[in-house]
Amino acid sequence: GDIGKNMYSANLYSVLTIMATFMLIPIAFAVEGPSAMLKGFNVAYARGGTTFLMSMIYSGLFFYMYNEVAFLALSKLDPVSHAVSNTMKRVVIIITSVFVFHTAVTPLGVAGS
């Protein structure tokens, strides 16, 4: 029937993210093992506590939202316009961070940016 009919950009990105998560969890367990993963998490939590947990949650949430907005923008623009917009966004972020955080910029840093 209607399978795949409601796969607009945001929904498609959500489904891809969920599928990727479920596909990578077994690989993570196979490579690291559950005990090593828990040990690493416990060490990080012991050092950072609730601040660590909240930073981890916020980082994941903001990264997901950033990519979802990029996916939505890609659905509205052609790939070249999206790439140019993304490049301009990076320039604005670099210039803004230089002024906000008073970052000293060397000639080599300017060339690399």
C-alpha positions in Angstrom: 0.0 0.0 0.0 1.5 3.2 1.3 4.9 1.9 2.3 7.5 4.6 1.5 4.9 7.2 0.7 5.7 9.3 3.7 9.5 9.3 3.4 10.1 13.0 3.3 13.6 14.4 4.1 13.3 14.5 7.9 11.7 11.1 8.1 14.2 9.6 5.8 17.1 10.9 7.8 15.5 9.5 11.0 15.0 6.1 9.5 18.6 6.0 8.2 20.0 7.0 11.6 18.0 4.3 13.4 19.0 1.7 10.8 22.7 2.7 11.1 22.5 2.6 14.9 21.0 -0.9 14.9 23.6 -2.1 12.3 26.6 -0.7 14.2 25.6 -1.8 17.8 26.5 -5.5 17.1 29.8 -4.5 15.5 30.6 -2.3 18.5 29.9 -5.1 20.8 32.0 -7.5 18.7 35.0 -5.2 18.5 35.0 -3.7 22.0 32.9 -6.1 24.0 30.2 -5.1 26.5 32.5 -5.2 29.5 35.1 -2.9 27.9 32.4 -0.5 26.8 30.9 -0.3 30.3 34.4 0.0 31.9 35.2 3.0 29.6 31.8 4.6 30.3 32.3 4.2 34.1 35.7 5.7 34.0 34.4 8.7 32.0 31.4 9.1 34.3 33.7 8.9 37.4 35.7 11.8 36.0 32.9 13.9 34.7 29.7 12.8 36.6 26.4 14.3 35.5 28.2 17.0 33.5 29.7 14.2 31.3 26.3 12.6 30.8 24.6 15.9 29.9 27.5 16.8 27.5 27.2 13.5 25.8 23.4 13.8 25.5 23.6 17.4 24.2 26.4 16.6 21.8 24.4 13.7 20.3 21.2 15.8 20.1 22.8 18.8 18.5 24.8 16.7 16.0 21.6 14.9 15.0 19.7 18.2 14.6 22.6 19.7 12.6 22.6 16.8 10.2 18.8 16.8 10.0 18.8 20.5 9.0 21.5 19.8 6.4 19.4 16.9 5.0 16.3 19.2 4.9 18.4 21.9 3.1 19.7 19.4 0.6 16.1 18.4 -0.2 15.3 22.1 -1.0 18.5 23.0 -2.9 20.5 21.4 -5.7 23.8 19.8 -4.6 26.0 22.7 -5.9 23.9 25.3 -4.1 24.0 23.2 -0.9 27.8 22.8 -1.1 28.3 26.6 -1.7 26.0 27.4 1.3 27.8 24.9 3.5 31.2 26.5 2.5 29.8 30.0 3.3 28.5 28.7 6.6 31.9 27.5 7.6 33.5 30.9 6.7 30.9 32.7 8.9 31.5 30.3 11.8 35.3 30.7 11.5 35.1 34.5 11.4 32.5 34.7 14.2 34.6 32.4 16.4 37.7 34.6 15.8 35.8 37.6 17.1 33.8 36.0 19.9 36.7 33.9 21.4 39.4 36.4 20.5 41.4 33.7 18.8 44.8 34.9 17.4 45.0 34.0 13.7 48.4 33.4 12.1 49.0 33.6 8.4 49.2 29.8 8.2 45.9 29.6 10.1 44.3 32.0 7.6 45.6 29.9 4.7 44.3 26.7 6.3 40.9 28.1 7.0 
